[in-house]
Amino acid sequence: MLRILSSVLDAWLPDRCPVCSGEVRVGTRGVCDFCASLHNERWINVDGVERCLAVAPYRQAIREAIHDLKFAGDSWRGRRLGQWIGEIAGMHGLDRPPATLIAVPQSAERSRLRGYNHAVRLAQGAQWSGAQVGFGLVTRMQDQGAQHLRTRRERQAIAGAFSARRLEGRIMLIDDVVTTGSTLAAVAAAIRANASGPVEIDACVLAWTPGDAVS
């Protein structure tokens, strides 16, 4: 019911800030001016990824917005937060076309329970001219459970958790949170292992977790 209500509200309500739920001026960034001040980007070192940019620290309002996107059925927040990701990516020239945006996949069980993949909503919002969102290009073979409930060593031990179709060209990975970077690294490794030609892999993530992410 929450997912249906969110979709209906998304269709007719004025643009709302996905962080504070305040109104956002039409044609502006995905978040309001106040919440845009939470922007505190971090470049993350991730194996197999050329550049990984995270927009803001995983704290307070950002953490609550991500929670509502993933667990409260507020799918509309994904597209607005994705717009913000796309804007920050553009500031650093990461929005170069052509590119394939790939949302980090979740397990089939999580998709069934939530009714959507939150990272796909982020990718759809971040999509820029000359880029396309790729569906079903990477599959999660194992579900390691909630990352925040796992130790650092457990989060890093996910090699082989993903499989990828034969890809080439410029690829942008999209996700909500980067902690150790192990999930992004595993996705990149799967893509490179089965690539049909040269690949350039970047990543844009909404939030980085203080104390774990390394700049």
Secondary structure, 3 states (H helix, E strand, C coil): CHHHHHHHHHHHCCCECCCCCCECCCCCCCCCHHHHCCCCCEECCCCCCCEEEEEEECCHHHHHHHHHHHHCCCCHHHHHHHHHHHHHHHHCCCCCCCEEEEECCCCHHHHHHHCCCHHHHHHHHHCCCCEEECCCCEEECCCCCCHHHCCHHHHHCCCCCEEECCCCEEEEEEEEEECCCHHHHHHHHHHHHCCCCCEEEEEEEEEECCCCCCC
